């Protein structure tokens, strides 16, 4: 049986609203490392490394199956490590081939980056992008930071800081009952401008 040709794939992406569904896609080049007689021995070899978690399965039109595993040293919902392995199950044989990504682990860098506190440099960059376009999407901000090789903040820090910028620009999005009543009173008069909005009843 001939070897399965090498091919490229990409890790699943958590692309989440801002960060939670956001995942950086990493193109991977794979190389076959070992062949096993059956599925049990192949899965056991992957589990023995204590670093891989099953992510998803691909089935092609010929019935060949590939099970992709990601590095579990980083969170599933977040930036993914460049390393990876997958098991290939050819439809015409019981043999199983183990493929490994040619990219090295970067999980330690990712974990350190996520845990680090947001620096003034990062805040300044985010604020600059927000002031230039207040409707900019969180994902776009993160993409720009990554292109500039700026350390990404944690999800919580990023969302909190972005919320504070919006509050400064637009005011609080929470209104007390008293504030709501005052707002209605101040805007209950019919304006001279026919295009201006006003409160009809409350």
Buried (B, 14 or more C-beta within 10 A) or exposed (E): EEEBEEEEBBBEBBBBEBBBEBBBEBEBEBEBEEBBEEBEEBBEBBEEEEBBEBBEEEEEEEEBBBBBBBBBBBBEBBBBBBBBBBBBBBEEEEBBBBBBBEBEBBBEBBBEBBEBEBEEEBBEBBBEBBEEEEEBEBBEBBEBBEEEEBBBBBBEBBBEBBEEBBEEEEEEEEEEEEEEEEEBEEBEEEEEEEEEEEEEEE
